[in-house]
Every structure is written in C-alpha cells, then in structure tokens.
Amino acid sequence: MELQLTQIGNSQGVILPKTLIKQFGFNGPIQVELSERGILLSPTRHPRAGWEEQIRQAIIKSGSEILAAEDSEWQEIWEDEDTSDWTWDETR
C-alpha cells in the first residue's frame, strides 16, 4: 500500500485508512519504533497485558498439579478482592 504525505499545520503526516486503524486496533496512543528499514507503528498496550494468560500457559506446560492447585487458590483470593481503587503507576 502506498500513502502520500499530507500537510498538517507546519508538519507533514500520513493519514491511515480506517480499515488499517481497525485491523491493527489503533484506538489511542500509538507506539512508534524507528529502525533501519523505516518506522513501525503499533498500538500502545498496557505493560502487563497478557500476563495472566502467559502464566496459565506456563502452568499448563509445566504439567505440575501443585502449580495448578496454587493457581486455583490464587484465583479464589483474586475473585474476592476489591480492586476498584487500584491504580497503575505508568511512569515506570
């Protein structure tokens, strides 16, 4: 796909088609990475996004019944915990 640079105030930018925005989940801040090949744009993700699923997969791969039991106990505690007032320090 080829896009054109567009004048935006005193700068230039690229306007992304709506289909790309939807396809890649851009709905807020965008992460920009520079490389020798060009610029990579990706949606900014919460730093801990996906951790719970990764831990579950590690437990399954380990085949450990002990870990699975501990996970079950943790899940019970987690479900009872009121996390409505928790906040993340995004500066770290």
Rosetta blueprint (number, residue, H / E / L):
1 M L
2 E L
3 L L
4 Q L
5 L E
6 T E
7 Q E
8 I E
9 G L
10 N L
11 S E
12 Q E
13 G E
14 V E
15 I L
16 L L
17 P L
18 K H
19 T H
20 L H
21 I H
22 K H
23 Q H
24 F H
25 G L
26 F L
27 N L
28 G L
29 P L
30 I E
31 Q E
32 V E
33 E E
34 L E
35 S E
36 E L
37 R L
38 G E
39 I E
40 L E
41 L E
42 S E
43 P E
44 T L
45 R L
46 H L
47 P L
48 R L
49 A L
50 G L
51 W H
52 E H
53 E H
54 Q H
55 I H
56 R H
57 Q H
58 A H
59 I H
60 I H
61 K H
62 S H
63 G L
64 S L
65 E H
66 I H
67 L H
68 A H
69 A H
70 E H
71 D H
72 S H
73 E H
74 W H
75 Q H
76 E H
77 I H
78 W H
79 E H
80 D H
81 E L
82 D L
83 T L
84 S L
85 D L
86 W L
87 T L
88 W L
89 D L
90 E L
91 T L
92 R L
